[in-house]
Amino acid sequence: MNSKIIIGIDASNIRAGGGVTHLIELLRAADPQVHGFSKIVVWSGLATLNRIDDRPWLVKNHQRMLDKSLPYRAFWQCFKLSTLARLARCDVLFVPGGSYAGNFHPMVALSQNLLPFEWRELARFGRSLMSLKLFLLRISQGRSFKQADGLIFLTCYARDVVMQVIKTSRGKTTIVSHGIDSRFSYPPREQLAMNQYSMVKPFRILYVSIIDMYKHQWHVAEAVASLRKAGVHLEIDFIGPAYGPALEHLLEAVQKNDPNGEFLHYRGAVPFEELHTAYRQADACVFASSCENLPNILLEAMAAGLPIACSNRGPMPEVLGEAGAYFDPEQPDEIAEALRTLFNQPNLRKKLADLAFATAQEYSWERCAEETFSFIAQVAAGSKHTKSQLEG
């Protein structure tokens, strides 16, 4: 493999959340000799660049315009990036944000957001700025994916959904899942019998995720409340930042079912660096999303060795396999039944936790980096070969 490949990374729109985590861990796990490159140039704002580890082969190129709002970043990507990539003698450009408006080729795009491509999920936001934003992303990412020389998906489910929308892409495609930070890994603990839980020592459920329209936290709250009324000793912590309209739904459910705050707890956002401690304190996890590309939070719960009650939508069954108690995330009765099953059956809890933990071991950032950069290098090499044939 050519060891002189120079890769450019457009991180102009990688500013927060899972996108930043993916970029940080991808570069941290990268090995130039294995992946076949000599240099990586990353263009981004200062906040993102400051979180990326320094490496001898890494050039962190700060662009002041990328510290500003979206219109400035879009202008930079459209009119500045291609020139900068050519001046840096890049052999290939990697766009982990998905949307690209420049003219540099070869270009490899990464699909990380499935919301724009599922009409049913997009429609949950009604007539709002969020709907408009997602619709514009559908257009911009769809165009970028069609023009990409290489396209990376995180799951088979995501690939099928996106390809059904865009129909075709000029380049090859592949599937590379994300990894899991090792600090989340914790072997499954002993599962207690149901009679060992009480109102003083309840069965503690954890739901980590942004409070959003497609995460259905209010349905989970209703399910937990119905179980409490039936005498099941459990409580739940909701952890995550919030989208305003969705938070209203959750708080209404809390006020209706638990006005004294005894068993439905919204804890707000927790720094990602501290999140693993929340998993350590839980007895089980619930994940009720109806739209995901690759559910990183589900992977974290699996790595944490917890029994999981999980949505049966999207890629969740593909990721969790037989290691979950599944439910329809829009049916509180089904959610309650899945949680009741976990609570009542400690042997099942142990079986599911063991299986989920074992499955989680397949997700590493080292594997993600190796597969990602190998694919990017293949696209770069294929483009060089095509160019040499045309010139010959």
C-alpha positions as CSV (number, residue, x, y, z in Angstrom):
1,M,0.0,0.0,0.0
2,N,1.2,3.5,-0.8
3,S,2.7,5.0,2.4
4,K,2.8,8.6,1.0
5,I,-1.0,9.3,1.0
6,I,-2.0,12.6,2.5
7,I,-5.5,12.7,3.8
8,G,-7.5,15.9,4.4
9,I,-10.3,16.0,6.9
10,D,-13.1,18.5,6.6
11,A,-14.2,18.9,10.3
12,S,-15.9,22.3,9.6
13,N,-19.2,21.0,11.0
14,I,-17.8,18.7,13.6
15,R,-18.4,20.8,16.8
16,A,-20.1,18.7,19.5
17,G,-21.5,15.3,20.6
18,G,-20.8,12.0,18.9
19,G,-19.2,13.6,15.8
20,V,-16.4,15.1,17.9
21,T,-16.0,11.9,19.9
22,H,-15.7,9.9,16.7
23,L,-13.0,12.2,15.3
24,I,-11.0,12.3,18.5
25,E,-11.0,8.6,18.9
26,L,-10.4,7.9,15.2
27,L,-7.3,10.0,15.1
28,R,-6.1,8.7,18.5
29,A,-6.3,5.1,17.3
30,A,-4.8,5.8,13.9
31,D,-1.5,4.2,12.8
32,P,0.2,5.7,9.7
33,Q,2.2,2.7,8.8
34,V,-0.8,0.4,9.0
35,H,-3.2,2.7,7.3
36,G,-0.9,3.7,4.5
37,F,-0.7,7.5,4.9
38,S,2.1,9.9,5.8
39,K,0.1,13.0,6.9
40,I,-3.4,14.0,7.9
41,V,-4.6,17.6,7.7
42,V,-7.6,18.6,9.8
43,W,-9.5,21.8,9.1
44,S,-11.8,22.9,12.0
45,G,-12.6,25.5,14.6
46,L,-10.4,26.0,17.6
47,A,-12.8,24.3,20.1
48,T,-12.7,21.0,18.2
49,L,-8.9,21.1,17.3
50,N,-8.0,21.7,21.0
51,R,-9.7,18.4,21.9
52,I,-7.7,16.4,19.4
53,D,-4.4,14.8,20.5
54,D,-1.2,16.1,18.9
55,R,0.5,13.5,16.7
56,P,3.7,13.9,14.7
57,W,1.9,13.2,11.4
58,L,-1.2,15.3,12.2
59,V,-1.6,18.9,11.0
60,K,-4.3,20.8,12.9
61,N,-5.2,23.7,10.7
62,H,-7.3,26.3,12.4
63,Q,-9.6,28.4,10.3
64,R,-11.1,31.4,12.0
65,M,-14.2,31.3,9.9
66,L,-15.0,27.9,11.3
67,D,-15.4,29.4,14.8
68,K,-18.4,31.3,13.5
69,S,-22.0,30.3,12.7
70,L,-23.2,27.9,10.0
71,P,-23.4,30.5,7.1
72,Y,-19.7,31.3,7.5
73,R,-18.8,27.6,7.8
74,A,-20.8,26.8,4.7
75,F,-19.2,29.6,2.7
76,W,-15.7,28.4,3.8
77,Q,-16.5,24.8,2.8
78,C,-17.9,25.8,-0.6
79,F,-15.3,28.4,-1.6
80,K,-12.1,27.8,0.4
81,L,-11.7,24.1,1.3
82,S,-11.0,22.7,-2.2
83,T,-8.2,25.2,-2.7
84,L,-6.7,24.5,0.7
85,A,-6.9,20.7,0.1
86,R,-5.0,21.1,-3.2
87,L,-2.4,23.4,-1.6
88,A,-1.9,20.7,1.1
89,R,-1.3,18.2,-1.7
90,C,-4.1,16.0,-0.4
91,D,-4.7,12.7,-2.2
92,V,-8.2,12.3,-0.7
93,L,-10.7,14.4,1.3
94,F,-12.6,12.8,4.2
95,V,-15.9,14.5,5.2
96,P,-17.2,13.0,8.5
97,G,-19.9,15.6,8.7
98,G,-21.7,14.2,5.6
99,S,-22.4,17.4,3.7
100,Y,-19.9,18.7,1.2
101,A,-20.3,21.6,-1.3
102,G,-16.8,21.8,-2.8
103,N,-15.3,20.3,-5.9
104,F,-12.3,18.4,-4.6
105,H,-12.1,14.7,-5.6
106,P,-11.7,12.0,-4.5
107,M,-13.9,12.6,-1.5
108,V,-15.1,10.1,1.1
109,A,-18.2,11.0,3.1
110,L,-19.5,9.5,6.3
111,S,-23.2,9.1,7.1
112,Q,-23.8,9.7,10.8
113,N,-27.3,11.3,10.9
114,L,-30.3,9.2,9.8
115,L,-33.1,11.6,10.9
116,P,-33.1,13.5,7.6
117,F,-33.7,10.3,5.6
118,E,-36.6,8.9,7.5
119,W,-39.8,10.9,6.8
120,R,-41.7,9.4,9.7
121,E,-39.1,10.5,12.1
122,L,-38.6,13.9,10.6
123,A,-42.3,14.6,10.7
124,R,-42.3,14.3,14.5
125,F,-40.9,17.8,14.7
126,G,-43.9,19.3,12.9
127,R,-43.6,22.8,11.4
128,S,-40.5,23.9,13.1
129,L,-37.0,25.2,12.5
130,M,-35.7,21.7,13.4
131,S,-37.9,20.2,10.6
132,L,-36.5,22.8,8.1
133,K,-32.9,22.1,9.2
134,L,-33.4,18.3,8.8
135,F,-35.0,18.8,5.4
136,L,-32.1,20.9,4.2
137,L,-29.7,18.3,5.6
138,R,-31.6,15.6,3.5
139,I,-30.9,17.7,0.4
140,S,-27.3,18.6,1.1
141,Q,-26.2,15.2,2.4
142,G,-28.1,13.4,-0.3
143,R,-26.3,15.4,-3.0
144,S,-23.0,14.8,-1.2
145,F,-23.5,11.1,-0.9
146,K,-24.4,10.8,-4.6
147,Q,-21.2,12.6,-5.6
148,A,-18.9,10.8,-3.1
149,D,-16.1,8.6,-4.4
150,G,-16.5,6.6,-1.2
151,L,-19.3,6.4,1.3
152,I,-19.1,5.0,4.8
153,F,-22.1,3.8,6.7
154,L,-22.3,2.8,10.4
155,T,-24.8,-0.1,10.1
156,C,-26.5,-2.1,7.4
157,Y,-29.8,-0.6,8.3
158,A,-28.5,2.9,7.8
159,R,-27.1,2.0,4.4
160,D,-30.4,0.5,3.2
161,V,-32.4,3.6,4.3
162,V,-30.1,6.1,2.8
163,M,-29.5,4.2,-0.5
164,Q,-33.3,3.9,-0.9
165,V,-33.5,7.7,-0.8
166,I,-30.4,8.6,-2.9
167,K,-30.8,5.6,-5.2
168,T,-27.2,5.5,-6.4
169,S,-23.7,6.8,-5.5
170,R,-20.7,7.3,-7.9
171,G,-18.4,5.5,-5.5
172,K,-18.0,2.4,-3.5
173,T,-19.6,1.9,-0.1
174,T,-18.7,0.2,3.1
175,I,-19.9,-0.3,6.7
176,V,-17.6,0.7,9.6
177,S,-19.1,0.9,13.1
178,H,-17.8,3.1,15.8
179,G,-15.9,1.9,18.8
180,I,-16.5,2.2,22.6
181,D,-14.3,4.0,25.1
182,S,-12.7,1.3,27.3
183,R,-13.8,3.2,30.5
184,F,-17.4,2.0,29.8
185,S,-16.4,-1.6,29.9
186,Y,-17.5,-3.3,33.1
187,P,-18.2,-7.1,33.5
188,P,-21.8,-8.0,34.3
189,R,-22.5,-8.0,38.0
190,E,-24.5,-10.4,40.1
191,Q,-28.2,-10.3,39.4
192,L,-30.4,-10.0,42.5
193,A,-33.8,-11.8,42.9
194,M,-36.8,-9.6,42.6
195,N,-37.6,-9.9,46.4
196,Q,-34.3,-8.3,47.2
197,Y,-35.5,-5.0,45.9
198,S,-37.7,-2.7,47.9
199,M,-38.9,1.0,48.0
200,V,-35.7,1.7,50.0
201,K,-33.5,-0.2,47.6
202,P,-35.3,-0.1,44.2
203,F,-34.3,-1.6,40.9
204,R,-32.5,1.3,39.2
205,I,-33.1,1.9,35.5
206,L,-31.1,4.3,33.4
207,Y,-32.0,6.0,30.2
208,V,-29.1,8.0,28.7
209,S,-30.0,10.1,25.7
210,I,-30.9,13.6,24.5
211,I,-34.5,14.3,25.4
212,D,-35.9,14.4,21.9
213,M,-39.0,13.7,19.9
214,Y,-37.8,10.4,18.6
215,K,-36.4,9.2,21.9
216,H,-39.8,8.7,23.6
217,Q,-38.8,9.4,27.2
218,W,-42.4,10.3,28.2
219,H,-43.6,6.9,27.1
220,V,-40.9,5.3,29.2
221,A,-42.0,7.4,32.2
222,E,-45.6,6.3,31.7
223,A,-44.4,2.6,31.6
224,V,-42.3,3.0,34.8
225,A,-45.2,4.7,36.6
226,S,-47.6,1.9,35.7
227,L,-45.2,-0.7,37.1
228,R,-44.9,1.3,40.3
229,K,-48.6,1.4,40.7
230,A,-48.6,-2.3,40.3
231,G,-46.2,-2.7,43.2
232,V,-42.9,-3.2,41.3
233,H,-40.0,-1.6,43.2
234,L,-38.2,0.4,40.5
235,E,-37.2,3.9,39.6
236,I,-35.6,5.6,36.6
237,D,-33.0,8.3,35.9
238,F,-33.2,10.2,32.6
239,I,-29.8,11.7,31.7
240,G,-29.1,13.9,28.7
241,P,-29.5,17.4,27.3
242,A,-32.9,18.4,26.0
243,Y,-34.7,19.6,23.0
244,G,-37.4,22.0,24.4
245,P,-40.6,20.6,23.0
246,A,-39.6,17.0,23.9
247,L,-38.6,18.1,27.4
248,E,-42.1,19.5,27.9
249,H,-43.6,16.1,27.1
250,L,-41.3,14.4,29.6
251,L,-41.9,16.9,32.4
252,E,-45.6,16.7,31.8
253,A,-45.4,12.9,32.2
254,V,-43.3,13.3,35.4
255,Q,-45.7,15.8,36.9
256,K,-48.7,13.7,36.1
257,N,-47.3,10.4,37.3
258,D,-44.8,11.4,40.0
259,P,-45.4,14.9,41.2
260,N,-43.3,14.3,44.4
261,G,-40.3,13.1,42.4
262,E,-40.1,9.7,44.0
263,F,-39.2,7.5,41.1
264,L,-39.1,9.5,37.9
265,H,-35.9,11.6,37.8
266,Y,-34.6,13.9,35.1
267,R,-31.0,14.6,35.9
268,G,-30.1,16.8,33.0
269,A,-26.9,16.6,31.0
270,V,-23.8,14.8,32.4
271,P,-20.4,15.5,31.0
272,F,-19.3,12.6,28.7
273,E,-16.1,12.2,30.7
274,E,-18.2,11.3,33.7
275,L,-21.0,9.3,32.1
276,H,-19.5,5.8,32.8
277,T,-20.2,6.3,36.5
278,A,-23.9,6.5,35.8
279,Y,-23.9,3.1,34.1
280,R,-22.0,1.6,37.1
281,Q,-24.7,2.7,39.5
282,A,-27.6,1.3,37.4
283,D,-29.2,-2.2,37.5
284,A,-30.6,-2.0,34.0
285,C,-30.8,0.3,30.9
286,V,-33.7,1.2,28.7
287,F,-33.3,2.6,25.2
288,A,-36.5,3.7,23.5
289,S,-35.3,5.5,20.4
290,S,-37.1,5.0,17.1
291,C,-34.3,6.5,14.8
292,E,-30.6,5.8,15.0
293,N,-27.7,5.4,12.6
294,L,-25.5,3.6,15.1
295,P,-26.8,3.9,18.7
296,N,-23.6,4.7,20.6
297,I,-25.5,4.9,23.9
298,L,-26.8,1.4,23.4
299,L,-23.2,0.2,22.8
300,E,-22.1,1.9,26.1
301,A,-24.9,0.1,28.0
302,M,-23.8,-3.2,26.4
303,A,-20.2,-2.6,27.4
304,A,-21.3,-1.7,30.9
305,G,-22.6,-5.2,31.4
306,L,-26.2,-4.2,32.0
307,P,-29.4,-6.0,31.0
308,I,-31.2,-3.9,28.4
309,A,-34.8,-3.2,27.5
310,C,-34.6,-1.9,23.9
311,S,-36.6,-0.4,21.1
312,N,-37.3,-2.8,18.2
313,R,-37.0,0.0,15.6
314,G,-34.1,0.9,13.3
315,P,-30.7,-0.7,13.7
316,M,-31.2,-1.6,17.3
317,P,-31.9,-5.4,16.7
318,E,-28.9,-5.4,14.3
319,V,-26.6,-4.1,17.0
320,L,-28.0,-5.7,20.2
321,G,-29.0,-9.0,18.5
322,E,-30.5,-11.5,21.0
323,A,-29.2,-9.6,24.0
324,G,-32.2,-7.5,24.7
325,A,-35.8,-7.4,25.8
326,Y,-37.5,-5.6,22.9
327,F,-40.6,-3.3,22.7
328,D,-42.4,-0.8,20.5
329,P,-41.1,2.5,21.7
330,E,-44.4,4.2,21.2
331,Q,-46.4,1.7,23.3
332,P,-46.0,2.3,27.0
333,D,-47.6,-1.1,27.7
334,E,-45.0,-2.9,25.7
335,I,-42.2,-0.9,27.4
336,A,-43.7,-1.8,30.8
337,E,-43.8,-5.5,29.9
338,A,-40.2,-5.6,28.8
339,L,-39.1,-3.9,32.1
340,R,-41.3,-6.2,34.1
341,T,-39.8,-9.2,32.4
342,L,-36.3,-8.0,33.3
343,F,-37.3,-7.3,36.9
344,N,-39.0,-10.6,37.4
345,Q,-36.3,-12.9,35.9
346,P,-32.8,-12.5,37.3
347,N,-31.6,-15.5,35.2
348,L,-32.7,-13.8,32.0
349,R,-31.1,-10.5,33.2
350,K,-27.8,-12.4,33.6
351,K,-28.1,-14.1,30.2
352,L,-28.8,-10.9,28.4
353,A,-26.2,-8.9,30.2
354,D,-23.5,-11.5,29.5
355,L,-24.5,-11.7,25.8
356,A,-24.6,-7.9,25.5
357,F,-21.2,-7.5,27.1
358,A,-19.6,-10.2,24.9
359,T,-21.1,-8.5,21.8
360,A,-19.7,-5.1,22.8
361,Q,-16.2,-6.4,22.7
362,E,-16.4,-6.4,18.9
363,Y,-16.6,-2.6,18.9
364,S,-13.2,-1.0,19.3
365,W,-11.8,2.3,18.1
366,E,-8.7,0.5,16.8
367,R,-10.8,-1.6,14.5
368,C,-12.8,1.5,13.5
369,A,-9.6,3.4,12.6
370,E,-8.1,0.5,10.7
371,E,-11.2,-0.1,8.6
372,T,-11.9,3.6,8.0
373,F,-8.4,4.6,6.9
374,S,-7.9,1.4,4.9
375,F,-11.1,2.3,3.0
376,I,-10.1,5.9,2.5
377,A,-6.7,4.8,1.2
378,Q,-8.3,2.4,-1.2
379,V,-10.4,5.2,-2.6
380,A,-7.3,7.4,-3.0
381,A,-5.4,4.6,-4.7
382,G,-8.3,3.8,-7.0
383,S,-8.5,7.5,-8.0
384,K,-4.8,7.7,-8.8
385,H,-5.0,4.5,-10.9
386,T,-8.0,5.9,-12.9
387,K,-6.1,9.2,-13.4
388,S,-3.0,7.4,-14.6
389,Q,-5.0,5.4,-17.1
390,L,-6.7,8.5,-18.5
391,E,-3.4,10.3,-18.8
392,G,-1.8,7.2,-20.4
